[in-house]
Amino acid sequence: MLNPSSAISNYDVNQLDSNIQTANMLTNTQFALDQLTANRTANISNVHRDVAFTEGNVADLVEFMKSLTDPCVKSRTCLAPWVPATSDAIPDALRLIALDRNGTPL
């Protein structure tokens, strides 16, 4: 997010899980970078400018993001009251069922 062009050029797709589709990744990423360049050229917003963060800035940001994570998400027992059982009725047919790597509902 700070410098997308640099981040993409230094990104190693081999670190991704082999099940992740990457066939069009470079093409789609280039489309996004081209749009970013067009926005910068049109001077649409300073939001689209590269940002230089120090290591201290990054550390502060990481700590802030950690503070936004509810510890309950790390505990099935804590989350249980808000997660419907797969046997519960689905009144609107829109429920998403999360599956683990083996295809078992969580």
Buried (B, 14 or more C-beta within 10 A) or exposed (E): EEBBEEEBEEEEEEEEEEEEEEEEBEEEBEEEBEEBEEBBEEEEEEEBEEEEEEEEEEEEEEEEEEEEEEEEEEEEEEEEEEEEEEEEEEEEEEEEEEEEEEEEEE
